Amino acid sequence: IGLHTGAWCYIPGDSEVAPGVFQNWDYCDIPCAPTEEPQPTDCFDGDQSDYRGNLAVSENGITCQNWVTANFKADKGLVANYCRNPAWENSAWCYILPTEIVAGSGIIAEWDYCDVPRC
């Protein structure tokens, strides 16, 4: 068993691989994984819930904060500090530092919408 040089699995019964030579295993034909990473989507259609681009600045020019730093559960494509729409808002958004004032409104916010281009 320690002499196998690739992926293998047990097979039912014994197969005759050569005259008088039987084995209960065979090599498996496992395809290689793709070598290219999927390309990010740099634009959106609809509510932007499927947006996976690299935009990391809010529509008011505020740098987005990392989703992990914001203690947001890391799913739905929440990578680094990229704009996303994980919570069914109207469009993609991101966390910002709570000391930032949004668009001269005088409102201190913890998040802001992002200006993701349409496809």
N, C-alpha and C positions, 0 to 999 in steps of 0.2 A: 504494500500500500504506500509506503514511503517513497516509491520510485516514480510516481505519477509526475508528468511534466505539464499538466494543464488541468482544466476543470473536468471533473468526472463524476459519475453517479452510479449507484447500484442499479442493476437491471434484473428483471425477474428471471429465475432459473439460471442455468449456465449456458453460455454461448461458446461454440467451438470456434476459436479464432485462428487455429492452425490444426493440422491433423493431430488429434490426441491431446490438444491443449484447450482447456476450458477456462472461462472466467465469468464472474458474476458482476462485472462492472464494465463501463465503456466511457470513452471521452464524450463530453457534451460540446455541442456547437453553440457557443454563446456569442452573440454579436457584440462588438465593441460599442461603448457608449459614444455619443457624438462628441467631437472634440471642440466644437464651437459653442460658446454661450449664446443663449437667446438674446437678440438685440432688444434694448429697451425701446418702449414706445414713447416718442418725444412729443406726441400730440394726443388729442382725445376726441372721442365721440360720446354723446350722452352726458351722464352725470359724473364722468371722470373716475368712476369706481375701478376701472381697469387700467388707469394711467400708471405706467411703470417707467417714466422718464427720470431724468436726473436733475430736474428743477429743484433748487433748495433755497429759494428766496421768495418771500411772500409778495402779494400784489402791491404792497406798500414799501417794498425794498428792504424788508427786515429779514436777516439771515435766520433760516429755520434751525430748530434745535433737534438733536438726535432723538428718535422715538424712544430709545431705551432710557435716555436721561429723563424723558418726560414720563417714565413709568407706564408707557402704553404697551399693551400686550403685543409682542412681535409676531404678527400674522398679517394677512392681506397685503403682502408686499411692503411692509413697513421696514424699509432699509435705510440705514444711515439717517440723514436729515432731509430726505427727498419728500416732496409734496405728494400726498395721497388722499384718498377719500374712503377711509375704512368704516365710517359710521353713517353712511347714507346722507351726507350733507348735500347741498346743491352743487358743490364742486370740490375739487381737491383743496386741501388746506395743510397747514403744518403748525407745530408748536413753536412759539417764540418766547423770548424771555419775558416774564410777567411785568417787567419794568418798562417795556416798550409801549409807546402811545400810538394807537392805530389811526392813520390818516388825519391827523390834526383834530380828531373828534374829542380829544381829552379823555378817551376811554383807555384804561390800562387793560390789556387783554393777554390771555395766555396762548391764543392761537390766532391765525389770520388766514384768509383765503389766499390761494396762489393763482397767478395769471398764466394758466397752461394754454398753449396755442391749440386752436382747433385743427383737426386733420383736413 
